[in-house]
Amino acid sequence: FNADKCDGGICCPFVECVNDCFIKNCLSKCDSLDTIMECITCSIECEDSCAPKMTSACETAWEALDECMEKNGCEDLMDDEEIECATTHCCDELKAAFQK
């Protein structure tokens, strides 16, 4: 989920941090299949560097969202379909993580 969907929710500081890091450091590595491993490594490094912004409240909300998405098969879908599935089935969980 991208930060433009974030509206002051408990996970926004983490999500926005990861997004900024990704745009600054990883975008160029993620634009071709040749550099896919570099892209993945870079993404993980961003998550690690933003870890201090991951609060326990966000973690709880994130896990609830994750469970809901798994239960409804949303994570097997791609991009827009995944978001649509999440919005349809996991609206409360999404709001809990990303909106105030």
ZIBELBEL-V440340 format. One record per run of one state. SS is the DSSP state (H for helix, E for strand, C for the rest). FROM is the first residue (numbers start at 1). TO is the last residue. If there is no record, write none. Layout:
ss=SS from=FROM to=TO
ss=SS from=FROM to=TO
This chain:
ss=C from=1 to=2
ss=H from=3 to=5
ss=C from=6 to=6
ss=E from=7 to=8
ss=C from=9 to=11
ss=H from=12 to=30
ss=C from=31 to=32
ss=H from=33 to=53
ss=C from=54 to=55
ss=H from=56 to=71
ss=C from=72 to=73
ss=H from=74 to=76
ss=C from=77 to=78
ss=H from=79 to=89
ss=C from=90 to=90
ss=H from=91 to=98
ss=E from=99 to=99
ss=C from=100 to=100
